[in-house]
Amino acid sequence: MLRLTRPLANMASCAVCYVTAPSKEVGEKLAEGLVSEGLAACVNIVPQVTSVYKWEGKIQKDEETLLMIKTKKPVVKELIEWVTKEHPYDCPEVISTDIVEGAPGYLEFVRSNTKGE
């Protein structure tokens, strides 16, 4: 028999959002804004990822910076809206996935340092 040691509400209440930026400087500006607005508890900035994609019918290849944004699931929609408004790209990559499991202390840190219930 499966026994839960934590309340169900805490098991899937966090998410990771991924955003690419054209430079480390832009990534840092976005990260600082997200944290100061309470939309993220922590943002990891991964410099120099290579993105290959099709844009306006042509294959593109760009060096970008990847943001790994830890937040609460109820905040994701507002986070997407904020990034879309503040980002220099016409169509920024902003995607999210649920955090299914993680260190309890770290997940509590994310919940405690992100706005909302």
PyMOL commands that set and color helices and strands:
alter all, ss='L'
color gray80, all
select helices_A, chain A and resi 8-11+24-36+73-86+104-112
alter helices_A, ss='H'
color red, helices_A
select strands_A, chain A and resi 14-21+42-55+58-72+94-98
alter strands_A, ss='S'
color yellow, strands_A
deselect
rebuild
show_as cartoon
